Amino acid sequence: MLGRISSRELSGWMAYERIHGPLGQRRDDIHTATVMAMIANTNRPKGKSAIAVEKFLPDWDHDRPKTDEDFWAAIREANAAMGGRVAGADEARPPRRKFRSVT
């Protein structure tokens, strides 16, 4: 979708989100967490403090690689865990190759 909209339209949607809150799946996560917190807090024992909505929000990006080097290290780790080996002399350097779009 980002390839089909202009920078101006993207900026407009970003401004809209800042005013009205997140769109799409993130908004769904917040709605679900709100309902879960309500149910948990309604059924909590007397004297126990309420659980914050944030505790029910999934943390999708907590272990996602942040840099190219992190990404390739995660790939090498997964490859080794599955018994794979590196076919090449320089395993530390990621390939410098441009991919073409097939669309």
C-alpha angles and dihedrals in degrees: 000000000000089000091059102049130073126244088249093055092046090051089050092053091047090053090047090054091050090055102036103026132251123331131217125005095354089059090049089052090053093049092049092047090051092054092045092051091049092052093045094046093046090054099040119120118264112272095022115119121246120265115238120240089238090067089066096049115104116239099219098171102043095108101024114124111258102199136031089256091052089049094052092044089055090050092050090048092050091046092052092046089057092049095256126146134211113254100208143056099250107052095160096064120073117227115269099219132137117223122217123225115245095203 
